[in-house]
Structure formats: structure tokens, C-alpha cells
Amino acid sequence: MRSRNLSPPSNKGSTIHKNSIKTIVLGASDAGKTALVTRCLTDQFFQHYFTRSDVAYHIEQNNIVMDIIDSSGKNEALISYADCIVMVYSCTDRSSFQHLEKLLVKVRHLNLRNAVIAVVGTKNDKNKYREVLTVEGESFASENQCIFFETSSYIPKYSTKDEIFLRLGKEAKLRNRRLSETHHHVTHSIMGSIRNIMPRKRANTVS
């Protein structure tokens, strides 16, 4: 497995890999996006994070090649061409959960790749301060055909990388394969129809 901090996307071009599964992490400020990504990459938690807009990280594991972008959501091109989209909210902040509805509308409008979308509730170790019930997150995800996770970057009950990011990578890889097979089948059918029509036209011209 390889993971490292890569240069953030810019107008001059980013270090995002051409054939990787593009995964963008979105959410309100202080929802726990950076902590979630850091736990995925390093299996560590830090009390304070220095965040920058649209920073890309690269991982390769179990035949899954992913670029994970911790994003502010302002770069619409990243949303448009994402294969996976992770929408993060904090279980201790209802406003971050309410933000998901507006965020999902934006994602559905911009994304061109029928992205696999996950809803991830963070900070579920802070039950004393919980404002969003697990069932609320599950219901929102189910109603909007999203995959649901609830976790804690501080005290995770499972591997953030394996259970969230690599699972989404597998889903996206399978979806891309199916789309490619469908495209190939449609193209083959169209070409077959053209070949069946062309000889008839030549025959009619000769007669």
C-alpha cells in the first residue's frame, strides 16, 4: 500500500492519476472530513488538522487504485468527474447533517459519471453530544440510494480504509466494468445493424 500527500489540484493540472478511481470527500466545515481521510491513510488521529482546499492522496491496495480528494466543494470539475463521492456529517452537529440535502442536489446536478455515493456520519464516539441519530443517517442514505456508514476517526470500530474507501472503490470498479460492457454491447449492435443495411443499399443501387 502506498499513501502520500500529493500536490493539490490547480489550474496547471494536478497529480491525480489518469486511470485511478476518483473519490471526492465533501461536507460542512468541522464535519470531520480531514480526520476521516487521515485515519484512512495513516490509521492515526490528530487533535488538530491543517487543512488545505482540494488535496489529493493516492492509495493502491487489493487491485484498487484510488485518488482521494479532501475537497472544499468549490471545484465543480472534481465533482463532475468523480467516480465516488463521500458526503460527511458530524453526529454531534445537526447543521452539518442538514447540509447534506443541499450538497446532494449539487452532486446529482454536476456529476457526469453516475458516481457511487456514500453518506458517512463521524464522531459517533461522542454520544453525550449526539444531535443526529443513527437511524436518521440511515434513512437519508436509503431514501437517496446512497451507502451509509457511521464511524469515529478517534476510536474507529472498523478499518476506515477497508470498510469505507476500498469498499467504495470496489463498487465503482464494478460499476465502471458494467458500463463499459453495456457500451461495448450497444456499439456492437449498432455496427451490426449498419453492416446489415449497407449491402442492401448497394444491391438496390446496382439494380
Steps between C-alpha positions, in 0.01 A plus 500: 500500500626844409358819643641848489403864495489612137487847354156659512315534167567831330444679174833362382377143544506267800683182585176303496566175312330454165355150548439507874160498669439866584347534846401842632423564867248779565326646802445803719783665688601303813300196389814287533601458135874543547507278809316228306745516209799508738372192683464325163854585391699470823269324748569790736301780660628848578340762721566778252508501119643747256261481206548621147245504222488206261796291612538165319639181653583179315449144624545161336381181668321177405501595129325826584673823389342810648558872521322642806439874491425685822297779341336828595237431233576818308672323209198381302716310249612263776136420579413462132761232432502317835444124502420500874365778717518488880267746674602548863304636795563509874267307729549784749398779261149496351578789267770290329241227447244744362769627263499159327168562327631809321830328432330197344301720262827657385666160459211353299497808276873512431619140494533346154617152597208358699728502805468263792389724788554435870362682802741483795417612852809578708572552871261224612723448805356822647156366591465755779498775237311315226248708303438262209369149563644208307156419359478853355823451307391156385162633386653788304745267326232242419256757360771637272655167388827562685721267703498582872780487756534634851839509664749683719837613374612517864388151608400308183324165541622386159762591240405830336712412198371145449135539598433840347746611233609167353141374507392806302792441263381145437145621438623763253729254323212254456268776379757625248546147367125460453471836326789407270340165414166670431668759277684226311177302450309805372784597265522143368124492438505831315793393280325171427187684390705727274673202339161337434367815336797594280496192265132556432566858397777390260274231356222749445742738329624232259149393404 
